[in-house]
Amino acid sequence: MEPRPPAQAGDAHAEPPLLRAGGETREGGGPGSDAPVVVEVDDVHKQYHTSGHVVHALRGVSLSIRRGTFAAIMGASGSGKSTLLHLLGGLTPATRGRIVIEGHDLARMSDRQRTLFRRRRMGVIFQDYNLLSTLTAAENVALPHLVDGNAARRSAERVGELLALVHLSHRAEHRPDAMSGGEQQRVAIARALLNDPAIVLADEPTGNLDSTQSFEIWRLMQRVAHEQGKTIVMVTHEAAGAAFADRVIVIKDGVAVGELHPKGSGDAALVATGYQELAG
C-alpha cells in the first residue's frame, strides 16, 4: 500500500485528482467502480470566528465516496476530521463549497428538511453509545421508528433482523448496564441501521473500548459496508481501525493531504507508515 499524493498536471499516467477517485474495487468485497456515488464534497471550507480570530477548520476539501465503501477519515486532534463529519451530517453548514448526499445538496435544504433527511437517510454511531439506560437493547434499536411513528409490527421485525446481524439476539431484553461496552456499541450500530440509511457516520466508535472489542466493531462495520451495501464514514486517529477501511482520507490542518488504500486488510503497520509519510 502506497500513499497517494495529488496528481501532477500533465502527467499522463497520474492518478485521478486527490480524493476524487471514489471507492476502489476491493478483493473479496467492497464497492465496485460502477457503484453510485453517495457522498460528494466539493471544495469545502469551514471557518469559525472566536475571540476576534478566524479559525480555518477545513480548507478546500474535495472527495467522493461510493455506495458500499467503508471510508476512514484519519488525522490528529484539531486536524478538522470531526468538523468534516459534522458537515456531512448536516449539523453545521460549510462556509464555502458543496456537500451532496445521495444527490441532495445539504445547503439547499431548510433546517427542518435537513433534520428529516438526517433522521431518515443517515445513521450515526457515537463514541459513548448514547443508549437509554432504562430501555432494553431491542427498545434502544427501535427508537428511530418510535420517533417517526412507524408501525410496531414492522419495527419489531426490523429490530429482530438487526440484532441478529450484530449477533445480539440473545441480548434483546437486556438493558445497557448488563452489557459490555462492545455489546452496547453493537446495539448502537443496529440502531443506526434501523431506517436503512444511505450513509452511516461514526465518530471515534471504539474510543471507549479495549483492543478486542475494537477489533470486533471494526470487522462488523466492514461487514455492514460490504454485505449490506452501506456507505460508512468513520473518524478515527487509530491506524488499527483505519486499516479495516477500504480508503483512508488523511486530514492535516484542515487540508486533505492524501489518501491510503488498505482495502480492508487490517494491516495497521502499513497504515501507520503511510499516515506518517502524508501527515508526519
Sequence and secondary structure as in RCSB ss.txt:
>XXXX:A:sequence
MEPRPPAQAGDAHAEPPLLRAGGETREGGGPGSDAPVVVEVDDVHKQYHTSGHVVHALRGVSLSIRRGTFAAIMG
ASGSGKSTLLHLLGGLTPATRGRIVIEGHDLARMSDRQRTLFRRRRMGVIFQDYNLLSTLTAAENVALPHLVDGN
AARRSAERVGELLALVHLSHRAEHRPDAMSGGEQQRVAIARALLNDPAIVLADEPTGNLDSTQSFEIWRLMQRVA
HEQGKTIVMVTHEAAGAAFADRVIVIKDGVAVGELHPKGSGDAALVATGYQELAG
>XXXX:A:secstr
   B    TT TT  SSTT S     TTSS  TTS EEEEEEEEEEEEEETTEEEEEEEEEEEEEETT EEEEE 
 TTSSHHHHHHHHTTSS  SEEEEEETTEEGGGS HHHHHHHHHHHEEEE TT    TTS HHHHHHHHHHHHT 
 HHHHHHHHHHHHHHTT GGGTT  GGGS HHHHHHHHHHHHTTT  SEEEEESTTTTS HHHHHHHHHHHHHHH
HHH  EEEEEES HHHHTTSSEEEEEETTEEEEEE  TT   HHHHHHHHHHHH 
